[in-house]
Amino acid sequence: MEESYDRRLTSSLTMPPSLHDELPSGYPPLFLDALQKIIEERNKHLGAALLLISINNMPMMISGFGHKATEEAVRALLFSIKHFLGADESRQMITRVQKDQVCVVLHHYDIHNFEHLADAIARHIKSFGYKSEYGNIHVLSSVVSVALPTESLLAEELMNRAYVATHNTLDVLHTEENPVKMEEAKASSRYEMNMVNYITHAIKDGQLILAFQPVIHSQTGATSYYEALLRIQKESGELTSAGPLIPVAERMGLIDIIDEIVLEKIVEELIRYPELRLSFNVSNLTANSNAWLKRFKHLAGQYPEVIERMIIEITETAVHLDMSRTAYFVAEVQAGGARVALDDFGSGYTSFRQLKSLSVDIIKIDGVFIRDLVDNHDNHLFIKTMLDFTNGFGLDTVAEFVENGETAKILMALGVQYMQGYYFGYPQTKQLWL
């Protein structure tokens, strides 16, 4: 692949000297004066832009680690960004403009690279970790770039534009009263940070690997394709499922890196084995984001024959988050040459009308309808009704969690095209197709 993820993930930094003292509120006058000077002299520059970085998990950091450790972490973050940019200091200005905001002003830069640079800084921040006495502190941030305008503009107005742009890119955060005691809240925050630290080290150390489970054709008994499932391999060699960590990765902004790693690993396997077909899951957030889709389109342009052997699985939850956005994601993936499967169908009660509008290729029946199929007449009726609908629209169906032969026989009699579960094979890290 083009870029190693080892380069995107840096080790925790020790505490550097303070670059700027904590600011209670408002924009620092000296910063505004310097920014105003850059705006007024913009015609002399190759290009100039402002990057506004918002620290979105500041309350969590303070709750779990305290004010002092949080302030040390933010100052270390500024130092880390400065080191990451590595350019002549005369071409950059890095300032903490609010308690939870850092501003980077760049000039004499190619204006076409600002968006790319903002994305690179965002990735760098995701990998950043500050070693406090309670464990590593990680930062969840949003970064927006605002090119300096050609018209005359006051520095404070430009900052306001950046502020609005930042909040327009943020997901709406729903907060509610939490009755948990303070000490329990601290423990919870520290635990989540430890989980983030575990994930970032797993990424950096190359501990994310794939396990493969066969999907069987009901009529022939042959393996049609394999589902790739994410595992974390500990130093001892023990494998653990990455599933329980995905919600943490989603909350802390690491899921796009994980899903890109999985995508690239899938492409590598498909390139290595030309007869192989693989399916894999993407996060609900990924299905509603542009970053992963942009990477997918790039790979589709490079390896069209590989993408054709790829099945991308989304869940019903993604549909309910944003139906129109998910439909767009499905259409873009299909345009790139891959097929799309709707996983866990039935768990979220997606209507058949929504299913028709989504235009997926494959339906995967939620395991809750399969496990007790032998004794549950309602589940038997649900699957039969669903198959009548999917067959009418030419959709393939996969029954998950098939754990015994009796269940498999019922599914075959009902007309399910594909089956998957422990009865046919456990997920394994070795290339089962060999």
N, C-alpha and C positions, 0 to 999 in steps of 0.2 A: 504494500500500500504506500501511498505517497508520503505520509507523515507518521512517524512513530509516536505513539502515545506516551512513551517514556519521556519525550522531550516536553510534553504538555504538563507533566506532573513533576513538581519540584519538591524536594524534601523540606521539612519544617525549618524555618529560619530562626536564628538566635536573635535576641533583642538588640536592635540597632539604636543609635542615638536618636532622640526625638527630632523629627523634621519640622513638626508644627505642634504647638500646644493645643490642648482641647479647646474647642470653640463652643460657647453656649448657644448662640443663635446669630442669624444675620450673616451677610457676606463680608469677609474681612476687607476693610477699606484699602489696604495695600494691594490685595489681590485684584480688587475692582480697578484700581488705578493702572496696574500692570496690564490687565485685560483690555482696558480702554485704549491703552497705547498700542497694543497689538492690532486692535480693530482699526484704529486710525491709520496705521501703517500697512494695512493689509495688501495694498496694491504693490508694495515692494516685495512681497513674499511669493514664493512658489505656491503656497497654499497654507491655510490655517484652519484649525478646527478645535472644538471643545468636546472633551469626553467627560460626562458626568456619571460617577459611579455611586450608586445608592447601596448601602449595606442594609439588606432587608431583614436580617435576623438579629439586629442589635438588641432588641428586648430579650431574646433567648440567650444571647451571650452574657448579658448583664445578670439575668436571672440565675444562670447555671454557674458562672465563673466570677461574678462580682465586677464592680466598677474598675478597679485597678487593673486586673488581668485583661479586661476588655479594652481599656485604653492602650495597654501595651501591645495588644494584638493589632489594633488599628494602626498604631505607629509603625509596627513591623510590616503591616500591609503596604503602607506608603513607601517604605524602604524597598520592599519587594517589587512594587510596580516600577519604581525608579530604576532598580537594577535590571528589570525585565526590558524596559525601553532601551537602556544602554546607549542612548544617543548623546550627542553634545548637549550639555545642560543649557546652552544658549538657545536651543531649539525646543525647549519644553519647560513647563511650569506645573508643578504638582503641589496642590494645596488642599488641606482639609477645610472645606467651606461650611460644613454643618457637622453636628455630632455624628450623623450617620451618612455623610456625603463627602466624597473626595472628587476634586476636579482636576483634570489633566488638560492643559492647553498646549497644543503643538503647532509650530509654525515652521516654514521652510520645508514642508512635507508635500509629497504628491497627493493632491486632494482625492484622487481615486482610491487611495489605499486606506482612507480613514475608516470606512465601514469594516474592512478586513481587520484593521488594527483593533477596533472596538471589540470584535469577536475574539481576537487573540487574547486581549487583556481579560475578557470575561472568562475565558478558559483557564488562563493563568491563575486568576483569583479562585476559581473552583478547586484548584489543586493546592492552594496555599493553606498552610497549617502553622499556627503559632503554638509553641510548647509552653503551656502554663503549668503551674504546680498541680493542677487538677486533671491535666491531659491536654491533648491538642484542641485548639480552637479553630474552627473552620468558618468561612464567611460565605453567606448566600447573598449574591449581589445582582443588580441589573445595571447594564452599561448602555448608554446611548451616545451617539456622536451627533454633533450639530456643527455643520460647516459655518465658518464666519461669513455673514451675508455681505453682499456687495453694497447694500444701501447703508447709510449712516445709522448707527444703532448704539445706544448706551449699553455699557457692560452689564448693568443690572438687568436690563430687558433681555439680553442674550441669555443670561443665567435663568431667567424665568422661562424662556422658551425651552431650555434644556430640561428644566424641572418638569414642565408639562409633558414633554416627550418621554421622560422617564416614567411618569405615572401612567401614561397611555400604553406603555409596553408591559406594565406589571399585571399579573393575574389579580383578580379581586380576592383579597384575603378576608375570610370570614372569621371574626373573633367573637367569642362569647365568654361569659363569666366562668372562671375556673375555681371551684371550691377547694382544690388541692392545696394543702399546706405548703408554706414557703420551702421547707426543707425537702419535701417530696418533689416540688417543682424544680429545685436545684438539681436533685438527683436525676430527674427525668431529662433535663437539659444536658447534663453531663453524659448520661447514658447515650443520648442521641448523637452527641458529638463524638463519643467513642465509636459508635457505629459508622459515622462518616469517616473517621480516621481509619477504621478497618477496611472500608470500601476503597478509599484513596490508595492505601498501601497495596491492596489486592490489584488495583489497576496498574499502579506504578511497577509492581514486582511481577507482573504478567501472570497473576494467579487466577484470572478469569479464563475458564476453559469451557468447552462445549461437551455435553453428553447427548447421545442420539438414541431415540426410541422409534422403532419401526411403526409404520402405518400400513395396515394390511388391506389388500383388495378382497372384498367379501366373497366374490365369485371364484377367483383363482387361487386365493391363499398366498399370493406372491406379495412381497413388500413393494408398495407403490412409491413411497418416499419415506424420509425420516424427519421427525421433528427434532430440532436442535434446542436443547434446554441448557440454560446458563448454570454453571457450577463454579464454586470457589475452591481451589485446591490449597489446603494449608501446607505449611512447611513440612509437616509430618507425612504428607501425601494423602491425608484424609480429605474426602470431598464433601462439601455441604451445598445445599441448594441456595441459590442467590435470591429466591423468591421472597423470603421474609425481609430482606434488606431493600427491596425495590421501593416500598413506600418511603423509607428514609431517604433513598437516593432521589426520589421525586421531590420531596420537601426541600432538600438541600441543593437542588439544581445540578445534581451529578448524573441524572438519568440520560441526558442527551449524549454524554461521553460514553456511558455504558452501552447504549443502543447503537452508537456508531461503531464501537469495538465489535459488538456482535455482528453487525452488518458486514464489516470487513473480514471477520473470521469466516462468515458464511461464504462470501465471495471467494476467499482463498481456497476453501474446501471444494467449491464447485469448479474452480479453475483446475484444481489438482485432479479431480475425478469427473471427466466429461459426461459420464452416464448417470451421475448422481442427481437427485432432486431433494431439496431441503426446505422445511418450513421453520419459522421462528416467530416469536412474539415481539411486538414493540409496545412500549408503555402507552398508556392513555394520553399522557402529556406529549409524547413523541408524535402521536397521531394528530395532535392539534398544534404542531409546531412546524416552522419552516426549516430549521437548521438541519434536521435529519433528512428531510425530503430533498434538500439541496444536495446533500452528499449522495443520496440514492440516485438522483438524476445524473450526477457526474459519473458515477460508476456504471450506470445504465448506458451512457454514451460510450464508455470505454469497453464494456464487456456485454454487449446486447445478448449474445448467445448464452451467457451465464445467467443473466437476470431472468431469462425465460424458464429456468429450472428452479426458480425461487417462489415460495409461497409465504406471504407476510400475513401474520395473524393479528387481528385487533379484537378487542373485547367489546361486549355490549355497553360497558361503562363509558367507553369513548363515544359511542353513539349518543348516549344521553347527555354527555357533557356539551356537545355541540354537533347536532345532526348535520348541518350544512357543511361545517368544516370537515367532519369525518368523511362525508360524501366526496368532498374535493380531494381529500387525501387518497381515498380509494381510487378515484378516477386518475389521479396523477401516477399512482403506483402501477395501475393497469396500463396506462399509456407508456410507461417505461418498460413494459414487457412482463412484469411479474403478475402472479395471481394473488387474490386476497381472500382470506378466510375469516369468518366471524366466529370468534372463539366463545365458549361458554354460553351458547345460545339457549335461551329459556330462563337464565338466572335473573336477567333484568327485565323480562317481560316486554322485549321489543315486539311491536306489532308486526303482523305480516305485511301491512302496508308500508311501514318503515323499512322492512327488510327488502321489499321490492324496490323502493327508492334508492337504497344503498348500492344495489348492483354488485354485490360481492360474488365471488365464484364458488365458494365452499362454505357450508354451514357445519360447525362443530357443536354437537349436542352436549349440553352441560352434563357432567358426570352424575349430578344429583338425580337425573332421570334414568340413569343407566344402572347404578349400583344395585337397586332393589327392583329391577325391571321384572324379574321372575315372579315376584309376589305382589306387585303394585299394578293394578289394572289402570289406574289413572295415568301413570307414566306411559304405559303401553298405548293408551289412547292418544296421549299428547304426541308421542313419536309418530304414530300412524298419521295423525292430522298434519303434522309438520312435513312428513314425507310426501303427502298428497300435494302440498303446496310447492315444495322445492322441486319435485319431479316435473310439475307443470311449468316451471320456469327454467328447467335445465340446470339446476344447481346440484352439485355433489354434496353428499352428507358424510360426516365422520362421527362415529360414536366413540367417545372417550371413556376411560376407566372400565374397559371390558376386562373383568377379572376371573371369569370362568367360562367353560364351554357352553353351559346351558344358556347364559346370557347371549353369547355369540350366536347360537342357533336361532334364538328369537329375533335378533337383529337381522340376521340373514333372511329369515322368512318375511320380515317386514319390508325388506328391500333397501336397507342401509348399504351404501356403496363401499364405505371404508370403516375399519375398526382399529382401535388403538388402546392399549392397556397392558397390564402385567401378564395377562394370559398369553399375549403374543411376544412379550419381551420387555425387560426392564431397561431404563436409560443406561447407556454405557458410554464411556469416553473413547473406547477403541472404535475404529472404523468398521462397523458391523458389515458393511457391504463388501468388504474384502474377503 
